[in-house]
Amino acid sequence: MVMAETKNKNQAYLEMDDKYVNPVLSRSARIVAERASGSYIYDMNGDAYLDLSTGIAVNSVGHCHPKVVAAAKAQLDELMHTSVTVHHKRYIELSKKLTEIAPSKRLDSVFLTNSGAEAVEGAMKMARYVTGRPAIINFRGSFHGRTMFTTALTTSKLYYREKYEPLPGSIHTALFPYEYRSHFRGQPEKVVDEVFENIDMLFHQFVHPEQVACFLVEPIQGEGGYIVPPQGFLPRLRELADKHGIMLVIDEVQSGFARTGKMFAIEHEGVEPDIMLMAKAIAGGLPLAAFISRSDLTHKWPAGRHGSTFGGNPVSCAAALATIEVMQEEKLCERAHKLGEMMMSRLKAFAKGKDYIGEVRGRGLMIGIEFNDKDGGPSKELADKVAERCFEHKMIVLTCGNAGQVIRLIPPLTMSDSEAEKALEILEKSMTF
Ligand SMILES: Cc1ncc(COP(=O)(O)O)c(C=O)c1O
């Protein structure tokens, strides 16, 4: 979706962008960001945009948090890059920190990468190597990245896959419990039962469970539509994984780092992953990602079997250490929970009696609003219209969902009460038809 063009000072740059930037790179809002601070992005005219997109769930501590900026600047003066030639202390400190905040004490061994997709790739290589099994089971509606292998693992939209065939194989896709669009809407246990019947069918028709290295799943689907699976789905998946010696890989790239009111969304389910993926908000805006696992597993993966030139860059690691400190000092889990509850209950009250708003859902400050057409089907048209209207009111929101029918709200967790109030007012105006 491309929004209305803003003329004047942005214009010269937008024209250069049109000329020099590969047009495959789509941007949601047609403004040129000059600077950003807290909850706002400022364009080249000096206009302030309230940012409920946070660079797709990255700027969770707000744009350019002073502590994160200071840590990165100090690190720049000290050490910028080493790669795998030598050890460096920020990599080691951050690895230790990630094991301390991980949802289980048994997750005690860390590998750092540059992007979420690279973390997924590394984790898939590890799962195959360590189990000696080829197959991976992913879920319908998932998003795991844009590299060739993660494209094969992504099923949120055909648009991300078509014309890239042949894609890597040995990937089998199970149903995800998307209750709102299920024929068992209102019966969450049946929605979950259907998923496990579907996996059982995969085991009988496509791949023997002993050939499966891992299940790869988002604890809350992001790009797929901000879909929270019914309680019980993830614990049951853990049980099934254990029964067959299959690893459970949890993708917290979008849901992690306090976004849902806990440091990681999987904590809401009390489930222990074998591998957990982290990225996006980890370094407050600098590129960094990670996967964490158990040392009894990682020690089965010999040195040099995987690596990265830039992964675990010292400046990104310093920013990540500062970001995690900010999240803890400013109690951003509690903040996400409290503000999320407030926003969600107000949005639910607003949606009452409006058939075109199908569902308001989410956890913490990971909130999705799903729109319906006249027949109750998914409405991209309405979601786009709402996003456009928000932009006219100088607020940036993104859409998601298999048909683009969901508005996703991913504000900074540091957003003030008055900013939240302003965001809700703009949303309510924009969602009035
Ligand atoms: C759940 C999930 N996994 C993986 C990725 C890929 O991350 P990146 O864009 O950093 O490669 C994304 C990106 O949106 C994501 O939401």
The ligand as an SDF file (V2000), in Angstrom:
LIG
                    3D

 16 16  0  0  0  0  0  0  0  0999 V2000
    8.4500  -13.6560   12.8650 C   0  0  0  0  0  0  0  0  0  0  0  0
    9.5210  -13.1760   11.9290 C   0  0  0  0  0  0  0  0  0  0  0  0
   10.5680  -13.9860   11.6500 N   0  0  0  0  0  0  0  0  0  0  0  0
   11.5540  -13.5990   10.8450 C   0  0  0  0  0  0  0  0  0  0  0  0
   11.5410  -12.3580   10.2320 C   0  0  0  0  0  0  0  0  0  0  0  0
   12.6680  -11.9390    9.3320 C   0  0  0  0  0  0  0  0  0  0  0  0
   13.4350  -10.9610    9.9560 O   0  0  0  0  0  0  0  0  0  0  0  0
   14.3650   -9.9830    9.0950 P   0  0  0  0  0  0  0  0  0  0  0  0
   13.4820   -9.0880    8.3090 O   0  0  0  0  0  0  0  0  0  0  0  0
   15.1790   -9.2620   10.1450 O   0  0  0  0  0  0  0  0  0  0  0  0
   15.2180  -10.8590    8.2480 O   0  0  0  0  0  0  0  0  0  0  0  0
   10.4820  -11.4770   10.4850 C   0  0  0  0  0  0  0  0  0  0  0  0
   10.4230  -10.1560    9.8480 C   0  0  0  0  0  0  0  0  0  0  0  0
    9.4360   -9.4730    9.8080 O   0  0  0  0  0  0  0  0  0  0  0  0
    9.4470  -11.8980   11.3590 C   0  0  0  0  0  0  0  0  0  0  0  0
    8.3940  -11.1080   11.6370 O   0  0  0  0  0  0  0  0  0  0  0  0
  1  2  1  0
  2  3  1  0
  2 15  2  0
  3  4  2  0
  4  5  1  0
  5  6  1  0
  5 12  2  0
  6  7  1  0
  7  8  1  0
  8  9  2  0
  8 10  1  0
  8 11  1  0
 12 13  1  0
 12 15  1  0
 13 14  2  0
 15 16  1  0
M  END
$$$$
